[in-house]
Amino acid sequence: AFNTMTQCMVNQYNDYYWEEAGLNVRGKRTLAENIADNGGIREAFRAYRQWVDRSRGGVEEPLLPGVELNNNQLFFLSYAHVRCNSYRPEAAREQIQSGAHSPPKYRVIGAMSNYEEFQKAFKCPASSVMNRGELSCRVW
């Protein structure tokens, strides 16, 4: 079962083509970090929702004025925004060829597209690239 679940993730990430590098992500090379990204966002979101329930009695934090996002959406945005990077082609190729992590863009797309709470927060339709549905990969 574990090998089947990890192979799902290897295949998912192998399919990501990073334009900056002109190469596909290496799903096997980046597997450990992809598992960590996918599991980590689930646990972090669970902890956040638990904090809202226990510390705030289930009452949501006040929304930011002028920002048209709810708190769950802001949680996921906070995860994604730290992955905003740009790479020169040589650095991107080096990242693919020897890096332990997937490119930042695919660290976000990969983990979020596998996570039903993200899809609920943003109402991603079944046809969305951000909603893998039954094809979602989950190890933990």
C-alpha positions as CSV (number, residue, x, y, z in Angstrom):
1,A,0.0,0.0,0.0
2,F,2.8,2.4,0.9
3,N,4.6,1.8,-2.4
4,T,1.3,2.4,-4.3
5,M,0.7,5.7,-2.5
6,T,4.3,6.9,-3.1
7,Q,4.2,5.8,-6.7
8,C,1.1,7.9,-7.2
9,M,3.0,11.0,-6.0
10,V,6.1,10.1,-8.1
11,N,3.9,9.9,-11.2
12,Q,2.1,13.2,-10.3
13,Y,5.3,15.2,-9.9
14,N,7.0,13.5,-12.9
15,D,4.2,15.0,-15.1
16,Y,5.0,18.6,-14.1
17,Y,7.0,20.4,-16.8
18,W,9.0,23.4,-15.5
19,E,9.3,25.9,-18.3
20,E,12.2,27.8,-16.7
21,A,14.3,24.6,-16.7
22,G,13.0,23.1,-19.9
23,L,12.7,19.8,-17.9
24,N,10.1,17.8,-16.0
25,V,10.3,17.5,-12.2
26,R,12.0,14.3,-11.0
27,G,9.3,12.8,-8.8
28,K,11.5,10.1,-7.4
29,R,14.3,12.5,-6.5
30,T,11.9,14.9,-4.8
31,L,9.6,12.3,-3.3
32,A,10.5,12.7,0.4
33,E,10.0,16.5,0.3
34,N,6.8,16.1,-1.7
35,I,5.4,13.8,0.9
36,A,6.5,16.3,3.6
37,D,4.8,19.2,1.7
38,N,1.6,17.2,1.2
39,G,1.4,16.0,4.8
40,G,2.6,19.2,6.3
41,I,-0.1,21.4,4.8
42,R,-2.8,18.9,6.0
43,E,-1.4,19.0,9.6
44,A,-0.9,22.7,9.6
45,F,-4.4,23.4,8.4
46,R,-5.8,20.8,10.9
47,A,-3.9,22.6,13.7
48,Y,-5.2,26.0,12.5
49,R,-8.8,24.8,12.5
50,Q,-8.3,23.2,15.9
51,W,-7.0,26.5,17.2
52,V,-10.0,28.3,15.9
53,D,-12.3,25.8,17.6
54,R,-10.5,25.5,20.9
55,S,-9.1,29.0,21.4
56,R,-11.7,31.1,19.8
57,G,-14.7,28.9,20.5
58,G,-15.2,28.3,16.8
59,V,-15.5,32.0,16.1
60,E,-13.5,33.0,13.0
61,E,-10.9,35.7,13.2
62,P,-12.0,39.1,11.9
63,L,-11.5,39.4,8.1
64,L,-9.0,41.8,6.7
65,P,-10.8,44.9,5.4
66,G,-10.7,45.2,1.6
67,V,-9.4,41.6,1.1
68,E,-12.0,39.4,-0.6
69,L,-10.7,36.2,0.9
70,N,-12.0,34.2,3.9
71,N,-9.7,33.0,6.6
72,N,-9.3,29.5,5.2
73,Q,-8.4,31.0,1.8
74,L,-5.9,33.3,3.5
75,F,-4.3,30.3,5.3
76,F,-3.6,28.6,1.9
77,L,-2.4,31.9,0.4
78,S,0.1,32.3,3.2
79,Y,1.5,28.9,2.3
80,A,1.7,29.7,-1.4
81,H,3.1,33.2,-1.3
82,V,6.4,32.2,0.3
83,R,7.0,30.0,-2.8
84,C,6.9,33.0,-5.2
85,N,10.4,32.8,-6.8
86,S,12.0,33.4,-10.2
87,Y,14.9,31.3,-11.5
88,R,17.4,31.9,-14.3
89,P,17.3,28.9,-16.7
90,E,20.7,27.5,-15.5
91,A,19.6,27.7,-11.9
92,A,16.3,26.0,-12.7
93,R,18.0,23.2,-14.5
94,E,20.4,22.7,-11.6
95,Q,17.4,22.6,-9.2
96,I,15.7,19.9,-11.3
97,Q,18.9,17.9,-11.7
98,S,20.2,17.9,-8.2
99,G,17.7,19.5,-5.8
100,A,15.8,17.6,-3.1
101,H,12.7,19.8,-3.6
102,S,10.3,20.2,-6.5
103,P,10.3,23.7,-8.0
104,P,8.4,26.1,-5.7
105,K,5.5,26.5,-8.1
106,Y,4.9,22.7,-8.1
107,R,5.4,22.5,-4.3
108,V,2.2,24.6,-4.2
109,I,0.3,23.1,-7.1
110,G,1.2,19.5,-6.1
111,A,0.2,19.7,-2.5
112,M,-2.9,21.9,-3.0
113,S,-4.3,19.9,-5.9
114,N,-4.2,16.8,-3.6
115,Y,-6.0,18.5,-0.7
116,E,-9.8,18.5,-0.4
117,E,-9.8,21.3,2.1
118,F,-8.0,23.6,-0.4
119,Q,-10.6,22.6,-3.0
120,K,-13.4,23.4,-0.6
121,A,-12.0,26.7,0.4
122,F,-11.7,27.9,-3.2
123,K,-14.6,26.0,-4.6
124,C,-12.4,24.3,-7.2
125,P,-14.6,22.5,-9.8
126,A,-13.9,18.8,-10.6
127,S,-12.4,20.0,-13.9
128,S,-9.9,22.3,-12.3
129,V,-6.2,21.5,-12.4
130,M,-6.2,22.3,-8.7
131,N,-8.7,19.5,-8.0
132,R,-7.3,16.0,-8.7
133,G,-10.3,14.4,-7.2
134,E,-10.0,10.6,-7.3
135,L,-6.5,11.0,-8.7
136,S,-5.3,12.7,-5.6
137,C,-2.2,11.3,-4.0
138,R,-2.0,10.9,-0.3
139,V,0.7,9.1,1.8
140,W,-0.1,10.3,5.3
